Structures are given as C-alpha cells and as structure tokens.
Amino acid sequence: VEGIETVYNDLGDAASDFAKESFLRAQARFKATTAGRDYNMLLTENAGKVAIVRVNKDTGEIEATIDLGKEKEPKYAIDDVTGRVFLNPQANKIVCYQF
C-alpha cells in the first residue's frame, strides 16, 4: 500500500509542476498579447523571389524580411504573440526567426 501511495504522490507532484509551467507560459503569452501588435506579417513575391515581410501598421514601412528564395509554397507558421516565424525549408528541419 505504501508503494501505491508513493506513486500517487509522485504523479500528483508531476501534474502540479506541469500545471504550474503551463500557467506561467500562458501568462507570458497573455502579457505579450496585451502589449498590442504594431505590425503585420505578409508573404510577398517580387521579381520572382518570395519573402515573408514584417510591415509596421502605423507607417507601412517594411521592418524586416525573411528571404525564401524561389520557394512558391513555403511551409511556415507565424506565432502572432511572440512574432516568431517557424519555417520548414526541407524535411526534418525547422528554422525559427525572431524579429
């Protein structure tokens, strides 16, 4: 019986640690969200080259560019809260860009 009690206590501690970590991450994302975004990310093509650009909403200026070469249908995801761009340029490879 003591062994079962120990296992349940260990599982409870692990679940508590996981919940705490999840809460801290969610809280950080919420704080970033409340700060507001002043940019948009866009997939563009110019002169046969494809890029992801970060455009300032107030000025319309391009603040940053990720050159994707001639990749017409890039596999990517944008984390709107943190501004990170995750790019999958080839099998088994993910690249992260932070603006």
N, CA, C and O atoms as a GROMACS GRO file, in nm:
protein
  396
    1VAL      N    1   0.083  -0.119   0.000
    1VAL     CA    2   0.000   0.000   0.000
    1VAL      C    3   0.088   0.126   0.000
    1VAL      O    4   0.056   0.225  -0.066
    2GLU      N    5   0.199   0.120   0.076
    2GLU     CA    6   0.288   0.237   0.080
    2GLU      C    7   0.344   0.269  -0.058
    2GLU      O    8   0.361   0.386  -0.093
    3GLY      N    9   0.373   0.165  -0.137
    3GLY     CA   10   0.426   0.185  -0.271
    3GLY      C   11   0.326   0.257  -0.360
    3GLY      O   12   0.364   0.346  -0.436
    4ILE      N   13   0.200   0.220  -0.351
    4ILE     CA   14   0.096   0.284  -0.431
    4ILE      C   15   0.080   0.430  -0.389
    4ILE      O   16   0.064   0.518  -0.473
    5GLU      N   17   0.084   0.454  -0.259
    5GLU     CA   18   0.072   0.591  -0.209
    5GLU      C   19   0.187   0.678  -0.261
    5GLU      O   20   0.165   0.792  -0.301
    6THR      N   21   0.306   0.624  -0.262
    6THR     CA   22   0.424   0.696  -0.310
    6THR      C   23   0.408   0.729  -0.459
    6THR      O   24   0.439   0.840  -0.502
    7VAL      N   25   0.361   0.632  -0.537
    7VAL     CA   26   0.342   0.653  -0.680
    7VAL      C   27   0.239   0.764  -0.704
    7VAL      O   28   0.262   0.852  -0.786
    8TYR      N   29   0.127   0.760  -0.631
    8TYR     CA   30   0.025   0.864  -0.648
    8TYR      C   31   0.076   1.002  -0.605
    8TYR      O   32   0.044   1.103  -0.668
    9ASN      N   33   0.155   1.006  -0.499
    9ASN     CA   34   0.213   1.134  -0.458
    9ASN      C   35   0.307   1.188  -0.564
    9ASN      O   36   0.305   1.308  -0.594
   10ASP      N   37   0.390   1.100  -0.622
   10ASP     CA   38   0.483   1.142  -0.728
   10ASP      C   39   0.407   1.191  -0.851
   10ASP      O   40   0.444   1.292  -0.911
   11LEU      N   41   0.300   1.120  -0.887
   11LEU     CA   42   0.218   1.163  -1.002
   11LEU      C   43   0.152   1.297  -0.975
   11LEU      O   44   0.144   1.382  -1.064
   12GLY      N   45   0.105   1.316  -0.854
   12GLY     CA   46   0.044   1.444  -0.817
   12GLY      C   47   0.143   1.558  -0.824
   12GLY      O   48   0.111   1.666  -0.872
   13ASP      N   49   0.264   1.533  -0.776
   13ASP     CA   50   0.369   1.636  -0.783
   13ASP      C   51   0.403   1.670  -0.927
   13ASP      O   52   0.420   1.788  -0.961
   14ALA      N   53   0.414   1.569  -1.011
   14ALA     CA   54   0.447   1.591  -1.152
   14ALA      C   55   0.336   1.670  -1.221
   14ALA      O   56   0.364   1.760  -1.300
   15ALA      N   57   0.211   1.635  -1.193
   15ALA     CA   58   0.098   1.707  -1.253
   15ALA      C   59   0.095   1.852  -1.206
   15ALA      O   60   0.065   1.942  -1.284
   16SER      N   61   0.127   1.874  -1.080
   16SER     CA   62   0.130   2.010  -1.025
   16SER      C   63   0.239   2.092  -1.092
   16SER      O   64   0.216   2.208  -1.128
   17ASP      N   65   0.357   2.034  -1.110
   17ASP     CA   66   0.467   2.103  -1.177
   17ASP      C   67   0.431   2.138  -1.321
   17ASP      O   68   0.460   2.247  -1.369
   18PHE      N   69   0.367   2.043  -1.390
   18PHE     CA   70   0.326   2.066  -1.529
   18PHE      C   71   0.223   2.179  -1.536
   18PHE      O   72   0.232   2.267  -1.622
   19ALA      N   73   0.126   2.177  -1.445
   19ALA     CA   74   0.023   2.281  -1.444
   19ALA      C   75   0.085   2.418  -1.417
   19ALA      O   76   0.046   2.517  -1.480
   20LYS      N   77   0.180   2.423  -1.325
   20LYS     CA   78   0.247   2.550  -1.293
   20LYS      C   79   0.321   2.604  -1.414
   20LYS      O   80   0.311   2.722  -1.446
   21GLU      N   81   0.397   2.517  -1.482
   21GLU     CA   82   0.472   2.558  -1.601
   21GLU      C   83   0.377   2.605  -1.712
   21GLU      O   84   0.404   2.705  -1.778
   22SER      N   85   0.267   2.533  -1.731
   22SER     CA   86   0.169   2.572  -1.833
   22SER      C   87   0.109   2.708  -1.802
   22SER      O   88   0.090   2.790  -1.892
   23PHE      N   89   0.079   2.732  -1.676
   23PHE     CA   90   0.023   2.861  -1.636
   23PHE      C   91   0.122   2.974  -1.662
   23PHE      O   92   0.084   3.079  -1.713
   24LEU      N   93   0.249   2.954  -1.627
   24LEU     CA   94   0.350   3.057  -1.648
   24LEU      C   95   0.366   3.090  -1.796
   24LEU      O   96   0.382   3.207  -1.832
   25ARG      N   97   0.362   2.988  -1.881
   25ARG     CA   98   0.373   3.013  -2.026
   25ARG      C   99   0.251   3.087  -2.078
   25ARG      O  100   0.263   3.179  -2.159
   26ALA      N  101   0.133   3.046  -2.033
   26ALA     CA  102   0.010   3.113  -2.076
   26ALA      C  103   0.009   3.258  -2.030
   26ALA      O  104  -0.033   3.347  -2.104
   27GLN      N  105   0.055   3.282  -1.909
   27GLN     CA  106   0.060   3.417  -1.855
   27GLN      C  107   0.156   3.504  -1.938
   27GLN      O  108   0.125   3.620  -1.966
   28ALA      N  109   0.270   3.450  -1.976
   28ALA     CA  110   0.366   3.526  -2.058
   28ALA      C  111   0.305   3.561  -2.193
   28ALA      O  112   0.323   3.672  -2.242
   29ARG      N  113   0.234   3.466  -2.254
   29ARG     CA  114   0.171   3.493  -2.383
   29ARG      C  115   0.062   3.600  -2.369
   29ARG      O  116   0.047   3.685  -2.456
   30PHE      N  117  -0.014   3.594  -2.259
   30PHE     CA  118  -0.119   3.693  -2.238
   30PHE      C  119  -0.059   3.832  -2.223
   30PHE      O  120  -0.108   3.928  -2.282
   31LYS      N  121   0.048   3.843  -2.144
   31LYS     CA  122   0.112   3.973  -2.125
   31LYS      C  123   0.163   4.027  -2.258
   31LYS      O  124   0.152   4.147  -2.284
   32ALA      N  125   0.218   3.940  -2.343
   32ALA     CA  126   0.265   3.984  -2.474
   32ALA      C  127   0.149   4.030  -2.560
   32ALA      O  128   0.162   4.124  -2.638
   33THR      N  129   0.035   3.963  -2.546
   33THR     CA  130  -0.082   3.999  -2.625
   33THR      C  131  -0.136   4.135  -2.583
   33THR      O  132  -0.174   4.216  -2.669
   34THR      N  133  -0.141   4.161  -2.455
   34THR     CA  134  -0.197   4.288  -2.410
   34THR      C  135  -0.111   4.407  -2.451
   34THR      O  136  -0.160   4.520  -2.456
   35ALA      N  137   0.016   4.383  -2.480
   35ALA     CA  138   0.102   4.491  -2.522
   35ALA      C  139   0.062   4.543  -2.660
   35ALA      O  140   0.093   4.656  -2.696
   36GLY      N  141  -0.009   4.460  -2.736
   36GLY     CA  142  -0.056   4.500  -2.867
   36GLY      C  143   0.049   4.483  -2.975
   36GLY      O  144   0.168   4.497  -2.950
   37ARG      N  145   0.002   4.453  -3.095
   37ARG     CA  146   0.094   4.437  -3.207
   37ARG      C  147   0.088   4.560  -3.294
   37ARG      O  148  -0.020   4.615  -3.320
   38ASP      N  149   0.202   4.603  -3.339
   38ASP     CA  150   0.207   4.719  -3.428
   38ASP      C  151   0.258   4.682  -3.566
   38ASP      O  152   0.309   4.766  -3.640
   39TYR      N  153   0.245   4.553  -3.601
   39TYR     CA  154   0.294   4.507  -3.730
   39TYR      C  155   0.206   4.396  -3.786
   39TYR      O  156   0.125   4.337  -3.714
   40ASN      N  157   0.224   4.368  -3.913
   40ASN     CA  158   0.163   4.254  -3.981
   40ASN      C  159   0.272   4.177  -4.052
   40ASN      O  160   0.369   4.235  -4.100
   41MET      N  161   0.256   4.045  -4.060
   41MET     CA  162   0.348   3.962  -4.137
   41MET      C  163   0.277   3.924  -4.266
   41MET      O  164   0.160   3.884  -4.265
   42LEU      N  165   0.348   3.937  -4.377
   42LEU     CA  166   0.289   3.909  -4.508
   42LEU      C  167   0.384   3.823  -4.592
   42LEU      O  168   0.506   3.839  -4.585
   43LEU      N  169   0.327   3.733  -4.669
   43LEU     CA  170   0.403   3.656  -4.767
   43LEU      C  171   0.396   3.734  -4.897
   43LEU      O  172   0.287   3.762  -4.947
   44THR      N  173   0.511   3.769  -4.953
   44THR     CA  174   0.515   3.851  -5.074
   44THR      C  175   0.600   3.785  -5.182
   44THR      O  176   0.680   3.695  -5.155
   45GLU      N  177   0.580   3.833  -5.303
   45GLU     CA  178   0.664   3.789  -5.415
   45GLU      C  179   0.701   3.912  -5.496
   45GLU      O  180   0.615   3.994  -5.530
   46ASN      N  181   0.829   3.925  -5.527
   46ASN     CA  182   0.876   4.039  -5.604
   46ASN      C  183   0.990   3.994  -5.693
   46ASN      O  184   1.091   3.942  -5.644
   47ALA      N  185   0.975   4.013  -5.822
   47ALA     CA  186   1.077   3.976  -5.920
   47ALA      C  187   1.117   3.829  -5.909
   47ALA      O  188   1.234   3.794  -5.920
   48GLY      N  189   1.018   3.745  -5.886
   48GLY     CA  190   1.043   3.601  -5.880
   48GLY      C  191   1.095   3.550  -5.747
   48GLY      O  192   1.116   3.430  -5.732
   49LYS      N  193   1.117   3.639  -5.651
   49LYS     CA  194   1.164   3.599  -5.519
   49LYS      C  195   1.051   3.610  -5.418
   49LYS      O  196   0.972   3.704  -5.421
   50VAL      N  197   1.044   3.513  -5.329
   50VAL     CA  198   0.940   3.507  -5.227
   50VAL      C  199   1.001   3.545  -5.093
   50VAL      O  200   1.116   3.509  -5.064
   51ALA      N  201   0.924   3.617  -5.011
   51ALA     CA  202   0.973   3.659  -4.880
   51ALA      C  203   0.857   3.673  -4.783
   51ALA      O  204   0.743   3.693  -4.824
   52ILE      N  205   0.889   3.662  -4.656
   52ILE     CA  206   0.795   3.698  -4.550
   52ILE      C  207   0.845   3.833  -4.499
   52ILE      O  208   0.961   3.846  -4.460
   53VAL      N  209   0.756   3.932  -4.498
   53VAL     CA  210   0.796   4.065  -4.452
   53VAL      C  211   0.714   4.105  -4.330
   53VAL      O  212   0.599   4.066  -4.314
   54ARG      N  213   0.778   4.183  -4.245
   54ARG     CA  214   0.710   4.240  -4.129
   54ARG      C  215   0.688   4.387  -4.162
   54ARG      O  216   0.783   4.462  -4.183
   55VAL      N  217   0.560   4.428  -4.165
   55VAL     CA  218   0.524   4.563  -4.204
   55VAL      C  219   0.465   4.637  -4.084
   55VAL      O  220   0.373   4.588  -4.018
   56ASN      N  221   0.518   4.755  -4.056
   56ASN     CA  222   0.468   4.838  -3.948
   56ASN      C  223   0.329   4.889  -3.984
   56ASN      O  224   0.311   4.946  -4.092
   57LYS      N  225   0.231   4.869  -3.897
   57LYS     CA  226   0.094   4.910  -3.925
   57LYS      C  227   0.078   5.062  -3.932
   57LYS      O  228  -0.004   5.112  -4.008
   58ASP      N  229   0.155   5.135  -3.854
   58ASP     CA  230   0.141   5.280  -3.850
   58ASP      C  231   0.205   5.348  -3.969
   58ASP      O  232   0.148   5.441  -4.026
   59THR      N  233   0.324   5.303  -4.007
   59THR     CA  234   0.400   5.371  -4.112
   59THR      C  235   0.392   5.304  -4.248
   59THR      O  236   0.416   5.367  -4.351
   60GLY      N  237   0.359   5.173  -4.249
   60GLY     CA  238   0.359   5.099  -4.374
   60GLY      C  239   0.498   5.056  -4.418
   60GLY      O  240   0.513   4.995  -4.524
   61GLU      N  241   0.597   5.087  -4.338
   61GLU     CA  242   0.736   5.053  -4.370
   61GLU      C  243   0.763   4.905  -4.344
   61GLU      O  244   0.710   4.847  -4.250
   62ILE      N  245   0.847   4.845  -4.429
   62ILE     CA  246   0.891   4.708  -4.407
   62ILE      C  247   1.002   4.712  -4.302
   62ILE      O  248   1.106   4.775  -4.323
   63GLU      N  249   0.980   4.645  -4.189
   63GLU     CA  250   1.076   4.646  -4.079
   63GLU      C  251   1.177   4.532  -4.088
   63GLU      O  252   1.291   4.546  -4.044
   64ALA      N  253   1.134   4.420  -4.145
   64ALA     CA  254   1.223   4.304  -4.155
   64ALA      C  255   1.176   4.214  -4.269
   64ALA      O  256   1.059   4.216  -4.306
   65THR      N  257   1.269   4.137  -4.323
   65THR     CA  258   1.239   4.047  -4.434
   65THR      C  259   1.308   3.912  -4.413
   65THR      O  260   1.424   3.906  -4.371
   66ILE      N  261   1.235   3.806  -4.443
   66ILE     CA  262   1.293   3.672  -4.446
   66ILE      C  263   1.289   3.628  -4.592
   66ILE      O  264   1.182   3.603  -4.646
   67ASP      N  265   1.404   3.619  -4.653
   67ASP     CA  266   1.413   3.580  -4.794
   67ASP      C  267   1.395   3.430  -4.807
   67ASP      O  268   1.469   3.352  -4.746
   68LEU      N  269   1.297   3.388  -4.886
   68LEU     CA  270   1.269   3.246  -4.908
   68LEU      C  271   1.314   3.199  -5.045
   68LEU      O  272   1.284   3.087  -5.084
   69GLY      N  273   1.384   3.283  -5.116
   69GLY     CA  274   1.432   3.244  -5.249
   69GLY      C  275   1.318   3.231  -5.348
   69GLY      O  276   1.236   3.321  -5.362
   70LYS      N  277   1.313   3.118  -5.417
   70LYS     CA  278   1.210   3.096  -5.518
   70LYS      C  279   1.104   2.997  -5.473
   70LYS      O  280   1.026   2.947  -5.554
   71GLU      N  281   1.100   2.968  -5.343
   71GLU     CA  282   1.003   2.873  -5.287
   71GLU      C  283   0.863   2.933  -5.297
   71GLU      O  284   0.828   3.023  -5.220
   72LYS      N  285   0.781   2.882  -5.392
   72LYS     CA  286   0.649   2.938  -5.418
   72LYS      C  287   0.547   2.906  -5.310
   72LYS      O  288   0.456   2.985  -5.284
   73GLU      N  289   0.560   2.790  -5.246
   73GLU     CA  290   0.466   2.750  -5.141
   73GLU      C  291   0.542   2.707  -5.016
   73GLU      O  292   0.547   2.588  -4.984
   74PRO      N  293   0.601   2.803  -4.946
   74PRO     CA  294   0.681   2.768  -4.828
   74PRO      C  295   0.593   2.714  -4.716
   74PRO      O  296   0.478   2.753  -4.700
   75LYS      N  297   0.650   2.623  -4.639
   75LYS     CA  298   0.582   2.570  -4.522
   75LYS      C  299   0.629   2.653  -4.403
   75LYS      O  300   0.745   2.645  -4.364
   76TYR      N  301   0.538   2.731  -4.345
   76TYR     CA  302   0.576   2.816  -4.234
   76TYR      C  303   0.457   2.838  -4.142
   76TYR      O  304   0.342   2.816  -4.179
   77ALA      N  305   0.488   2.882  -4.021
   77ALA     CA  306   0.386   2.921  -3.924
   77ALA      C  307   0.435   3.045  -3.853
   77ALA      O  308   0.555   3.060  -3.828
   78ILE      N  309   0.342   3.133  -3.820
   78ILE     CA  310   0.377   3.257  -3.751
   78ILE      C  311   0.310   3.256  -3.615
   78ILE      O  312   0.188   3.236  -3.604
   79ASP      N  313   0.389   3.278  -3.511
   79ASP     CA  314   0.336   3.294  -3.376
   79ASP      C  315   0.308   3.443  -3.359
   79ASP      O  316   0.400   3.522  -3.338
   80ASP      N  317   0.181   3.480  -3.369
   80ASP     CA  318   0.143   3.621  -3.366
   80ASP      C  319   0.177   3.690  -3.234
   80ASP      O  320   0.198   3.811  -3.230
   81VAL      N  321   0.182   3.614  -3.127
   81VAL     CA  322   0.207   3.675  -2.997
   81VAL      C  323   0.354   3.712  -2.981
   81VAL      O  324   0.386   3.823  -2.940
   82THR      N  325   0.441   3.619  -3.014
   82THR     CA  326   0.585   3.644  -2.994
   82THR      C  327   0.653   3.702  -3.116
   82THR      O  328   0.765   3.753  -3.106
   83GLY      N  329   0.588   3.696  -3.232
   83GLY     CA  330   0.649   3.747  -3.354
   83GLY      C  331   0.748   3.651  -3.417
   83GLY      O  332   0.823   3.689  -3.507
   84ARG      N  333   0.749   3.529  -3.371
   84ARG     CA  334   0.841   3.430  -3.428
   84ARG      C  335   0.783   3.368  -3.554
   84ARG      O  336   0.662   3.348  -3.566
   85VAL      N  337   0.871   3.339  -3.648
   85VAL     CA  338   0.833   3.271  -3.770
   85VAL      C  339   0.906   3.137  -3.772
   85VAL      O  340   1.028   3.131  -3.760
   86PHE      N  341   0.829   3.030  -3.788
   86PHE     CA  342   0.886   2.896  -3.795
   86PHE      C  343   0.876   2.850  -3.940
   86PHE      O  344   0.767   2.845  -3.998
   87LEU      N  345   0.989   2.816  -3.997
   87LEU     CA  346   0.997   2.778  -4.137
   87LEU      C  347   1.046   2.636  -4.149
   87LEU      O  348   1.140   2.596  -4.080
   88ASN      N  349   0.983   2.558  -4.236
   88ASN     CA  350   1.022   2.420  -4.262
   88ASN      C  351   1.077   2.414  -4.405
   88ASN      O  352   1.005   2.378  -4.498
   89PRO      N  353   1.206   2.451  -4.423
   89PRO     CA  354   1.262   2.461  -4.557
   89PRO      C  355   1.288   2.327  -4.625
   89PRO      O  356   1.291   2.320  -4.748
   90GLN      N  357   1.306   2.222  -4.546
   90GLN     CA  358   1.328   2.089  -4.601
   90GLN      C  359   1.287   1.985  -4.496
   90GLN      O  360   1.268   2.018  -4.379
   91ALA      N  361   1.273   1.860  -4.541
   91ALA     CA  362   1.232   1.754  -4.449
   91ALA      C  363   1.326   1.749  -4.328
   91ALA      O  364   1.448   1.764  -4.343
   92ASN      N  365   1.270   1.727  -4.212
   92ASN     CA  366   1.346   1.712  -4.087
   92ASN      C  367   1.423   1.837  -4.045
   92ASN      O  368   1.523   1.826  -3.974
   93LYS      N  369   1.378   1.954  -4.088
   93LYS     CA  370   1.447   2.076  -4.048
   93LYS      C  371   1.343   2.188  -4.025
   93LYS      O  372   1.258   2.214  -4.110
   94ILE      N  373   1.354   2.252  -3.910
   94ILE     CA  374   1.269   2.368  -3.878
   94ILE      C  375   1.363   2.480  -3.835
   94ILE      O  376   1.453   2.461  -3.753
   95VAL      N  377   1.339   2.599  -3.892
   95VAL     CA  378   1.419   2.716  -3.860
   95VAL      C  379   1.326   2.818  -3.796
   95VAL      O  380   1.213   2.836  -3.840
   96CYS      N  381   1.375   2.885  -3.692
   96CYS     CA  382   1.296   2.987  -3.624
   96CYS      C  383   1.362   3.122  -3.642
   96CYS      O  384   1.482   3.138  -3.623
   97TYR      N  385   1.281   3.222  -3.681
   97TYR     CA  386   1.326   3.359  -3.693
   97TYR      C  387   1.254   3.444  -3.588
   97TYR      O  388   1.132   3.433  -3.572
   98GLN      N  389   1.328   3.526  -3.518
   98GLN     CA  390   1.270   3.616  -3.418
   98GLN      C  391   1.294   3.760  -3.464
   98GLN      O  392   1.409   3.801  -3.482
   99PHE      N  393   1.189   3.833  -3.481
   99PHE     CA  394   1.204   3.974  -3.523
   99PHE      C  395   1.215   4.062  -3.402
   99PHE      O  396   1.228   4.184  -3.415
   0.00000   0.00000   0.00000
